[in-house]
Amino acid sequence: MFLSSVVLLASCGSKAHDEAKEEHGHEDHAGEIVMTKHQMEDAHVMTAVVNPSDFVNVIKVGGQIVSSQNDEQTIVATSEGIVQFANRQLTEGATVVAGQIVATVSSRNLQSGDPVAKAKAAYLAAQSQLERAKELIADKIISQKAYEQAKLDYEQALAAWRGMESTASKGGVVISSPRAGYVKNILVRQGDYVNIGTPIITLTSNRRLQLRVDVPQQYLRLLSSVSGANFRIPGDNTLYRLSALNGRVESYGRSLADGSAFAPVIMSMDNVGALLPGAYAEVYLLMNDGKQCISLPESAITEEQGLYFVYVAEPDEPGVFVKREVSVGRDNGERIEITAGLKAGETVVTQGAMQVRLASMSGSVPEGHSHSH
């Protein structure tokens, strides 16, 4: 429990007492906390005059950071067969460069046969048929329609072979990364059988991220007023501001999905490097309906047994503070609304409030300061 006064030391008439009076210009009274200028500097105590200012309404919800769809790409199998990863140490989070071979798919030992060999054979056969058709059409032995069909078969076989030829290797069809990025998910295991189009790896560049929050239905009417957000990641005391991350509100739900009591709000932002897709966040959605009120930074407020206190500077008495209980309202993650206990024009400790509290609880009086009662 916070002690409301400092310990009184009986040293009246002493040289130390005279020095304290000269510094503070008064005798201490019960309920006051006195700090010298040196102590305040060491504790980084800062004060500010409180006045009403705009304070936006907030909705406090949970959210999750996810990769932006434009920053993700899935690498798929271009042939059927058995997957062999090029690097068996490939793990989620690994860096991949554009053009890097990530896997091969081989069908050589399968009953269906090697698709590369089959594509080449089909191409050579179609080429031979086209050459034959050219001779026959010249002699008017086949119709123009038959010739056009032979030409179409050849072009299709050539396209298939070129697609295979560019990725063919001794180990099978190679699969390369189309872009640089990080491995987000590995979707198959070494030795798995895959078909053409089977997803193998998901890449992400992480340049842009999305913050998705699900807002309870009672706030549905307010979603059109969402202008931004502040958020924190569990275990990280940093307050991230969407506005500082080149962020914006992308969309919000106009209705509730069947069986759901929540509507989504999607925001996008730059990745500052410390944010990881999949992380959960404590989100403060900011509305654009600000109103004038007194608010303080979170660092100005201390809590004791469910009650909230600030330290108010005594007028014209530098370094003298009084602990005062206040009532708090909305919290936007950065500032907290004060609904009672303060009035405009008062000076409050905005930084170092905890140090002021600890100084009073220590039961010590600044060096050279004494009391007389």
ZAMARDO-406051 format. One record per residue: x, y, z of N, C-alpha, C in turn. Coordinates in steps of 0.02 Angstrom, whole numbers, padded with zeros to 5 digits, always signed. Example, Ala and Ser with C-alpha at 12.3 -4.5 7.8 and 13.67 -1.06 7.14 Angstrom:
BEGIN
+00660-00284+00390+00615-00225+00390+00660-00165+00390+00642-00112+00354+00684-00053+00357+00645+00002+00394
//
This chain:
BEGIN
+00043-00059+00000+00000+00000+00000+00045+00061+00000+00025+00110-00042+00065+00171-00049+00064+00211+00016+00122+00236+00037+00126+00278+00096+00116+00350+00074+00069+00386+00106+00049+00452+00082+00095+00507+00107+00145+00493+00146+00191+00546+00169+00260+00517+00178+00308+00558+00175+00376+00537+00186+00391+00537+00260+00443+00499+00279+00462+00496+00349+00489+00563+00370+00468+00587+00429+00490+00652+00454+00552+00643+00497+00604+00679+00482+00665+00675+00521+00673+00740+00562+00687+00731+00627+00691+00789+00672+00762+00816+00670+00772+00867+00629+00837+00900+00627+00829+00975+00619+00776+01001+00653+00760+01072+00647+00819+01114+00669+00828+01168+00635+00881+01215+00654+00948+01195+00626+00951+01137+00594+01015+01115+00568+01032+01151+00503+01095+01143+00484+01117+01173+00422+01081+01141+00363+01070+01073+00367+01035+01038+00313+00965+01065+00304+00932+01080+00360+00863+01106+00357+00863+01174+00322+00911+01216+00337+00915+01282+00305+00925+01275+00230+00967+01225+00211+00979+01216+00139+00915+01192+00104+00877+01148+00137+00815+01123+00107+00765+01179+00099+00759+01221+00150+00712+01276+00146+00730+01323+00089+00796+01333+00081+00819+01376+00027+00802+01347-00041+00807+01278-00047+00794+01246-00111+00720+01244-00126+00678+01227-00076+00607+01217-00088+00565+01277-00068+00590+01319-00025+00554+01378-00007+00494+01365+00036+00490+01307+00071+00433+01293+00114+00452+01237+00162+00409+01229+00212+00414+01172+00258+00367+01118+00232+00389+01052+00232+00348+00997+00207+00287+00987+00251+00235+00962+00221+00173+00947+00257+00153+00875+00242+00112+00846+00287+00091+00777+00278+00056+00769+00211+00071+00714+00178+00040+00701+00113+00082+00723+00055+00135+00760+00068+00177+00785+00014+00237+00739+00003+00258+00735-00060+00318+00698-00079+00366+00750-00108+00425+00751-00079+00474+00802-00099+00533+00769-00132+00553+00795-00190+00611+00771-00226+00654+00830-00247+00719+00822-00238+00765+00874-00260+00769+00873-00337+00795+00925-00363+00805+00930-00436+00850+00873-00460+00901+00858-00421+00948+00804-00439+00912+00737-00440+00870+00724-00390+00832+00661-00388+00785+00655-00448+00753+00710-00465+00706+00709-00521+00743+00695-00587+00802+00723-00594+00841+00711-00654+00863+00638-00658+00885+00611-00602+00907+00541-00601+00849+00493-00617+00790+00510-00594+00731+00467-00604+00694+00484-00669+00720+00532-00707+00689+00553-00770+00616+00574-00761+00604+00610-00706+00537+00633-00691+00521+00693-00736+00464+00689-00771+00442+00744-00813+00370+00761-00796+00353+00824-00803+00285+00847-00788+00256+00883-00848+00190+00890-00847+00155+00927-00900+00091+00956-00872+00070+01012-00900+00007+01042-00882-00049+01007-00921-00101+00986-00886-00155+00950-00919-00209+00998-00943-00231+00987-01003-00285+01025-01033-00326+00979-01077-00390+00993-01085-00431+00950-01130-00403+00951-01201-00405+00894-01233-00384+00887-01303-00424+00832-01335-00417+00825-01401-00454+00772-01436-00431+00704-01413-00478+00661-01399-00464+00592-01380-00512+00548-01418-00486+00506-01462-00529+00465-01505-00559+00407-01465-00620+00390-01484-00652+00332-01455-00614+00269-01478-00614+00218-01437-00577+00157-01454-00620+00096-01441-00605+00043-01479-00634-00024-01466-00575-00070-01454-00572-00100-01396-00517-00145-01379-00536-00217-01397-00499-00247-01443-00514-00313-01467-00450-00353-01476-00457-00417-01489-00401-00459-01505-00393-00465-01581-00332-00476-01603-00319-00482-01675-00261-00528-01688-00247-00537-01752-00191-00579-01772-00157-00550-01833-00091-00554-01834-00052-00531-01891-00047-00588-01942-00064-00573-02004-00062-00624-02056-00025-00595-02117+00000-00638-02159+00034-00616-02220-00017-00587-02269+00004-00535-02304-00037-00507-02357-00040-00556-02415-00099-00561-02446-00106-00608-02502-00057-00592-02559-00043-00529-02570+00002-00510-02624+00075-00528-02608+00089-00542-02546+00158-00558-02526+00169-00633-02518+00120-00673-02536+00128-00745-02531+00122-00778-02600+00159-00831-02608+00154-00870-02670+00165-00943-02654+00124-00985-02685+00129-01057-02674+00167-01088-02733+00218-01127-02717+00255-01165-02768+00222-01233-02775+00203-01250-02836+00166-01313-02847+00208-01360-02890+00189-01424-02888+00222-01475-02929+00203-01465-03002+00252-01466-03047+00239-01459-03119+00238-01527-03153+00245-01580-03114+00243-01647-03141+00220-01694-03086+00197-01753-03106+00179-01802-03055+00238-01846-03039+00241-01868-02977+00296-01912-02958+00313-01905-02884+00374-01926-02867+00398-01927-02798+00439-01863-02786+00424-01829-02730+00458-01767-02713+00524-01782-02678+00576-01748-02701+00641-01750-02667+00664-01678-02659+00670-01655-02596+00691-01586-02585+00765-01579-02600+00783-01522-02632+00852-01511-02651+00896-01502-02590+00868-01473-02538+00906-01464-02476+00865-01495-02420+00889-01548-02392+00851-01583-02341+00848-01544-02276+00887-01490-02271+00885-01447-02212+00835-01389-02221+00799-01390-02277+00751-01337-02289+00697-01339-02235+00688-01282-02200+00640-01278-02146+00599-01215-02153+00545-01212-02116+00503-01152-02116+00544-01094-02088+00541-01038-02123+00580-00979-02105+00645-00972-02143+00663-01024-02182+00726-01022-02220+00720-00971-02277+00776-00940-02294+00778-00892-02349+00785-00928-02415+00747-00905-02464+00750-00933-02532+00761-00876-02581+00805-00886-02629+00818-00835-02679+00781-00853-02744+00769-00802-02786+00734-00814-02849+00774-00862-02892+00741-00912-02920+00773-00960-02963+00804-01019-02927+00804-01018-02862+00834-01073-02824+00794-01137-02832+00828-01193-02845+00794-01258-02850+00777-01281-02779+00713-01293-02768+00691-01314-02701+00674-01389-02698+00658-01419-02756+00640-01490-02755+00643-01518-02826+00642-01584-02831+00633-01618-02895+00577-01669-02887+00544-01683-02943+00490-01732-02944+00507-01784-02997+00512-01845-02976+00533-01899-03022+00480-01953-03027+00469-01977-03089+00422-02032-03101+00455-02092-03133+00520-02094-03133+00556-02146-03171+00541-02216-03146+00529-02225-03084+00517-02292-03058+00443-02306-03047+00400-02263-03074+00328-02272-03067+00300-02304-03129+00243-02338-03119+00212-02374-03175+00189-02327-03229+00171-02266-03210+00147-02218-03260+00202-02194-03306+00265-02204-03288+00320-02185-03331+00343-02114-03319+00399-02097-03354+00430-02032-03346+00394-01981-03390+00362-01930-03361+00326-01881-03402+00371-01841-03449+00434-01833-03431+00480-01797-03475+00492-01838-03538+00505-01902-03528+00516-01946-03586+00453-01950-03629+00395-01954-03596+00333-01958-03634+00319-01894-03672+00335-01837-03643+00325-01773-03677+00370-01767-03738+00432-01789-03731+00478-01786-03787+00455-01833-03843+00433-01893-03825+00410-01940-03875+00348-01913-03911+00303-01883-03874+00242-01855-03905+00260-01798-03952+00309-01758-03933+00330-01702-03976+00361-01728-04041+00406-01777-04036+00438-01804-04096+00387-01837-04142+00339-01871-04113+00287-01903-04153+00244-01851-04189+00225-01798-04153+00185-01745-04183+00223-01709-04238+00288-01700-04227+00331-01667-04277+00333-01710-04341+00340-01776-04333+00342-01820-04391+00275-01820-04428+00220-01819-04390+00154-01818-04420+00143-01753-04460+00168-01698-04433+00159-01634-04468+00199-01634-04534+00261-01660-04533+00301-01662-04593+00266-01706-04646+00237-01761-04623+00201-01804-04669+00139-01769-04696+00105-01731-04652+00044-01696-04674+00061-01643-04726+00118-01610-04720+00138-01559-04768+00145-01589-04838+00174-01649-04841+00182-01682-04906+00115-01703-04935+00071-01728-04891+00006-01752-04915-00039-01695-04937-00036-01638-04901-00078-01582-04921-00054-01552-04986+00012-01556-04998+00038-01530-05061+00013-01571-05120+00005-01636-05109-00021-01680-05161-00097-01686-05159-00127-01647-05115-00200-01646-05108-00228-01715-05091-00188-01752-05051-00211-01818-05030-00253-01814-04967-00238-01764-04923-00278-01753-04862-00312-01685-04867-00363-01676-04827-00400-01613-04828-00362-01560-04788-00382-01497-04799-00353-01442-04761-00367-01449-04687-00425-01475-04671-00443-01486-04601-00397-01536-04567-00380-01590-04602-00334-01640-04574-00265-01611-04564-00245-01569-04611-00179-01537-04604-00178-01490-04544-00230-01450-04535-00234-01403-04479-00234-01441-04412-00265-01500-04411-00266-01539-04349-00196-01565-04333-00159-01587-04384-00090-01610-04373-00046-01553-04349-00058-01494-04376-00019-01435-04354-00035-01418-04281-00099-01421-04263-00119-01406-04194-00089-01457-04146-00090-01521-04165-00062-01573-04122+00013-01561-04111+00046-01539-04163+00118-01525-04158+00131-01467-04110+00094-01413-04118+00104-01353-04076+00091-01369-04003+00041-01409-03990+00026-01428-03921+00081-01472-03892+00105-01520-03931+00158-01564-03908+00223-01525-03897+00236-01476-03941+00296-01435-03935+00293-01393-03871+00235-01364-03856+00228-01324-03795+00239-01367-03733+00211-01428-03734+00219-01472-03677+00292-01493-03669+00325-01507-03722+00395-01528-03719+00440-01471-03696+00428-01410-03721+00468-01353-03700+00461-01341-03625+00399-01348-03602+00388-01339-03530+00426-01390-03489+00428-01451-03513+00465-01505-03479+00540-01498-03488+00561-01481-03548+00632-01478-03564+00668-01428-03520+00636-01370-03507+00669-01317-03468+00679-01337-03395+00642-01386-03372+00647-01406-03301+00672-01478-03293+00690-01510-03349+00712-01580-03345+00784-01585-03319+00795-01636-03279+00862-01650-03253+00870-01725-03245+00929-01748-03228+00940-01819-03218+00898-01846-03161+00885-01803-03111+00847-01826-03053+00772-01819-03061+00749-01790-03117+00678-01780-03128+00664-01708-03147+00602-01688-03138+00581-01619-03154+00599-01575-03095+00639-01523-03108+00659-01478-03053+00605-01425-03042+00597-01407-02980+00549-01354-02961+00588-01298-02929+00583-01239-02959+00622-01181-02937+00576-01128-02906+00605-01088-02864+00567-01033-02833+00561-00976-02882+00500-00952-02894+00490-00897-02942+00510-00829-02914+00524-00826-02849+00540-00761-02818+00580-00773-02755+00609-00719-02730+00644-00722-02667+00594-00715-02610+00611-00745-02553+00567-00740-02496+00588-00787-02440+00539-00802-02398+00550-00847-02341+00500-00904-02346+00521-00962-02325+00477-01020-02324+00427-01011-02267+00364-01006-02285+00312-01000-02234+00288-01070-02213+00273-01112-02262+00248-01179-02248+00279-01228-02297+00296-01288-02272+00315-01344-02315+00256-01392-02313+00225-01402-02370+00159-01435-02371+00162-01510-02386+00220-01535-02406+00228-01607-02417+00291-01631-02383+00299-01696-02377+00358-01725-02345+00403-01756-02398+00465-01765-02380+00513-01798-02423+00487-01867-02442+00485-01882-02509+00462-01946-02532+00388-01951-02545+00349-01898-02532+00277-01900-02547+00265-01901-02622+00209-01932-02641+00188-01931-02711+00144-01870-02722+00156-01835-02777+00117-01775-02793+00092-01779-02864+00038-01745-02877+00011-01736-02944+00029-01667-02969+00018-01656-03034+00029-01589-03061-00017-01540-03025+00012-01485-03000-00027-01434-02966-00031-01443-02891-00002-01498-02864-00002-01507-02791+00041-01454-02757+00015-01416-02709+00057-01366-02674+00113-01400-02635+00173-01372-02641+00231-01400-02607+00257-01353-02553+00266-01290-02570+00294-01241-02523+00256-01175-02531+00245-01141-02476+00217-01074-02477+00273-01025-02459+00283-00975-02502+00333-00923-02490+00299-00859-02469+00334-00819-02429+00310-00753-02411+00369-00705-02414+00355-00644-02437+00408-00593-02439+00406-00550-02376+00347-00550-02342+00340-00513-02280+00351-00438-02287+00345-00411-02347+00351-00339-02355+00291-00303-02326+00232-00331-02339+00171-00303-02312+00136-00357-02271+00108-00337-02215+00071-00382-02172+00000-00357-02164-00042-00400-02141-00110-00380-02125-00124-00392-02051-00164-00348-02023-00188-00356-01955-00263-00369-01960-00284-00429-01940-00354-00447-01943-00383-00450-01872-00437-00415-01862-00471-00416-01797-00543-00436-01807-00571-00470-01758-00641-00488-01759-00677-00448-01706-00723-00406-01728-00756-00358-01684-00825-00385-01664-00841-00384-01598-00907-00407-01575-00963-00370-01609-01020-00403-01617-01075-00376-01656-01103-00311-01627-01095-00298-01562-01123-00237-01534-01088-00175-01560-01028-00185-01591-00992-00128-01618-00999-00123-01694-01042-00162-01724-01048-00165-01796-01063-00096-01826-01104-00057-01793-01122+00009-01820-01065+00058-01818-01012+00043-01780-00955+00088-01774-00899+00074-01824-00903+00017-01859-00848-00004-01901-00832+00046-01957-00882+00080-01982-00869+00128-02035-00829+00188-02011-00823+00196-01944-00786+00251-01915-00715+00233-01896-00695+00170-01907-00627+00149-01890-00577+00185-01935-00531+00222-01904-00482+00261-01943-00411+00233-01937-00399+00188-01890-00332+00161-01881-00331+00117-01820-00271+00104-01796-00265+00059-01738-00196+00067-01706-00194+00053-01641-00132+00041-01604-00135-00031-01581-00077-00064-01575-00078-00133-01552-00013-00152-01518-00017-00204-01477+00040-00232-01443+00042-00308-01455+00102-00335-01456+00111-00407-01461+00127-00433-01391+00096-00487-01368+00111-00514-01302+00186-00526-01294+00213-00503-01237+00284-00511-01224+00326-00454-01251+00295-00407-01287+00330-00350-01316+00294-00287-01292+00328-00245-01254+00296-00185-01227+00290-00129-01278+00317-00139-01338+00314-00088-01390+00241-00076-01411+00222-00013-01415+00156+00004-01442+00165+00020-01517+00137-00021-01559+00142-00011-01631+00082+00031-01654+00096+00082-01694+00044+00125-01720+00036+00111-01795-00024+00095-01816-00036+00081-01886-00015+00139-01930-00026+00200-01906-00008+00260-01946+00067+00265-01957+00107+00240-01910+00179+00243-01917+00207+00187-01959+00165+00138-01977+00187+00081-02016+00160+00085-02088+00144+00147-02110+00116+00156-02177+00054+00113-02185+00014+00110-02131-00043+00066-02130-00108+00100-02150-00157+00060-02164-00224+00086-02182-00276+00031-02170-00337+00053-02164-00393+00007-02157-00412-00016-02227-00409-00081-02240-00425-00108-02306-00500-00122-02314-00530-00153-02264-00600-00171-02270-00628-00188-02201-00694-00189-02197-00727-00211-02135-00792-00245-02154-00813-00291-02110-00874-00329-02124-00936-00286-02117-00981-00294-02165-01046-00258-02162-01100-00301-02131-01084-00365-02118-01133-00410-02089-01096-00465-02053-01133-00507-02018-01104-00563-01981-01112-00627-02021-01060-00667-02022-01065-00732-02055-01112-00777-02015-01141-00825-02049-01188-00871-02016-01154-00904-01956-01187-00901-01900-01161-00933-01839-01106-00895-01804-01090-00835-01828-01036-00796-01798-01064-00734-01763-01031-00714-01710-01051-00653-01674-01000-00598-01684-00957-00605-01735-00904-00557-01747-00901-00536-01820-00879-00474-01830-00869-00448-01898-00794-00432-01906-00765-00447-01963-00693-00436-01972-00676-00364-01993-00618-00341-01970-00588-00279-01995-00517-00298-02018-00500-00281-02080-00436-00298-02108-00396-00234-02120-00335-00232-02092-00290-00175-02102-00224-00201-02130-00191-00160-02171-00126-00179-02198-00073-00131-02173-00010-00154-02172+00045-00114-02145+00111-00141-02169+00163-00099-02165+00231-00122-02180+00256-00165-02123+00298-00213-02140+00329-00255-02089+00392-00220-02064+00394-00203-02001+00452-00168-01973+00507-00216-01953+00497-00280-01963+00549-00329-01949+00537-00369-01886+00504-00339-01837+00492-00375-01774+00424-00409-01773+00384-00398-01825+00317-00427-01827+00318-00491-01868+00290-00543-01840+00290-00608-01873+00218-00630-01889+00206-00652-01950+00140-00679-01967+00121-00735-01919+00059-00734-01898+00034-00784-01851+00032-00760-01780+00067-00704-01765+00068-00678-01697+00000-00647-01679-00020-00656-01617-00081-00625-01592-00066-00557-01564-00116-00514-01564-00105-00444-01543-00164-00420-01501-00147-00374-01456-00198-00336-01419-00208-00271-01457-00268-00261-01484-00280-00207-01532-00328-00155-01504-00309-00092-01516-00352-00035-01499-00375-00003-01565-00436-00017-01585-00462+00014-01646-00480+00086-01632-00456+00132-01674-00466+00203-01663-00523+00228-01707-00569+00264-01677-00625+00293-01714-00608+00365-01735-00644+00390-01785-00632+00459-01806-00685+00507-01777-00706+00493-01716-00756+00534-01683-00728+00562-01618-00668+00591-01621-00635+00616-01561-00675+00671-01526-00667+00675-01460-00700+00727-01421-00649+00755-01372-00663+00815-01347-00618+00849-01301-00625+00818-01231-00569+00800-01202-00568+00775-01133-00497+00777-01108-00489+00769-01042-00422+00765-01012-00398+00693-01017-00338+00684-01042-00308+00618-01047-00234+00622-01028-00207+00566-01007-00137+00562-00987-00104+00502-01019-00039+00505-01030-00004+00445-01053-00006+00391-01000-00001+00329-01021-00004+00274-00973+00049+00279-00919+00106+00309-00936+00162+00314-00889+00146+00361-00831+00092+00401-00837+00075+00449-00784+00032+00418-00729+00007+00357-00741-00043+00328-00696-00016+00266-00662-00025+00263-00596-00006+00203-00559-00069+00170-00531-00066+00105-00521-00124+00069-00497-00107+00034-00432-00153+00038-00384-00145+00004-00320-00211-00025-00300-00215-00091-00297-00274-00127-00275-00337-00105-00312-00331-00096-00378-00388-00079-00418-00404-00005-00421-00365+00036-00384-00375+00109-00385-00318+00140-00426-00332+00198-00455-00284+00231-00498-00263+00298-00468-00198+00313-00473-00171+00374-00443-00124+00409-00491-00121+00476-00482-00072+00517-00517-00037+00560-00465+00017+00592-00485+00054+00636-00440+00051+00707-00467+00019+00750-00428+00006+00819-00449+00058+00864-00416+00088+00907-00456+00138+00954-00431+00104+01011-00394+00132+01029-00336+00106+01085-00298+00124+01150-00335+00076+01195-00343+00090+01258-00377+00146+01297-00343+00191+01322-00383+00246+01366-00360+00292+01332-00310+00292+01265-00306+00336+01230-00260+00372+01174-00299+00426+01190-00332+00461+01140-00373+00481+01079-00333+00470+01020-00362+00490+00958-00330+00443+00933-00277+00386+00964-00268+00338+00943-00217+00276+00916-00253+00257+00854-00235+00201+00820-00268+00152+00793-00217+00090+00787-00238+00038+00757-00197+00006+00701-00236-00001+00645-00203-00033+00587-00234-00109+00597-00235-00140+00584-00293-00212+00596-00298-00245+00539-00336-00302+00516-00309-00339+00464-00343-00379+00494-00401-00382+00458-00457-00420+00480-00515-00463+00423-00541-00513+00441-00580-00554+00391-00614-00535+00390-00688-00529+00331-00715-00507+00325-00785-00564+00301-00828-00559+00318-00893-00609+00297-00941-00579+00256-00997-00584+00281-01058-00561+00243-01116-00485+00241-01119-00461+00189-01153-00389+00177-01159-00375+00161-01232-00332+00202-01265-00316+00188-01335-00247+00156-01343-00220+00130-01287-00155+00098-01289-00098+00145-01281-00111+00210-01289-00059+00261-01282-00076+00310-01227-00139+00331-01226-00163+00379-01176-00227+00351-01145-00240+00374-01083-00299+00351-01047-00341+00412-01027-00405+00408-01039-00450+00463-01022-00458+00468-00946-00455+00529-00920-00466+00542-00849-00536+00572-00843-00581+00536-00809-00650+00559-00804-00663+00598-00740-00620+00591-00689-00629+00628-00627-00563+00629-00589-00553+00683-00551-00493+00688-00509-00443+00740-00531-00449+00764-00593-00404+00816-00618-00444+00871-00651-00415+00931-00651-00447+00986-00686-00395+01020-00729-00419+01055-00779-00375+01088-00826-00329+01137-00791-00266+01140-00812-00218+01186-00785-00173+01157-00731-00190+01097-00705-00148+01066-00655-00088+01033-00688-00033+01030-00650+00029+00999-00675+00037+00930-00645+00049+00881-00688+00050+00811-00668+00116+00779-00691+00140+00732-00651+00199+00693-00672+00176+00647-00729+00207+00655-00788+00188+00614-00846+00239+00559-00860+00298+00567-00835+00350+00515-00843+00388+00509-00777+00397+00447-00755+00432+00436-00692+00385+00432-00633+00320+00423-00645+00272+00419-00589+00289+00360-00543+00310+00305-00572+00327+00247-00530+00387+00263-00486+00434+00302-00511+00492+00321-00470+00472+00367-00413+00425+00411-00426+00399+00455-00373+00365+00412-00320+00326+00364-00341+00292+00319-00294+00343+00280-00252+00394+00253-00285+00445+00215-00249+00484+00258-00200+00495+00321-00220+00531+00367-00176+00492+00378-00112+00426+00384-00118+00385+00394-00058+00382+00331-00016+00379+00273-00049+00374+00210-00012+00439+00192+00024+00495+00220+00000+00559+00205+00031+00565+00235+00101+00522+00284+00114+00524+00315+00179+00582+00362+00189+00614+00382+00134+00672+00427+00140+00653+00497+00119+00691+00544+00148+00682+00614+00131+00743+00636+00093+00736+00678+00041+00794+00700+00004+00848+00727+00050+00909+00714+00030+00967+00737+00071+00961+00812+00083+00971+00831+00146+00969+00902+00163+00899+00928+00176+00847+00882+00178+00780+00905+00188+00753+00876+00253+00723+00919+00295+00695+00897+00358+00628+00930+00370+00596+00911+00425+00528+00934+00439+00524+00962+00509+00476+01006+00517+00464+01033+00584+00389+01037+00594+00365+01008+00647+00294+01008+00662+00282+01025+00736
//
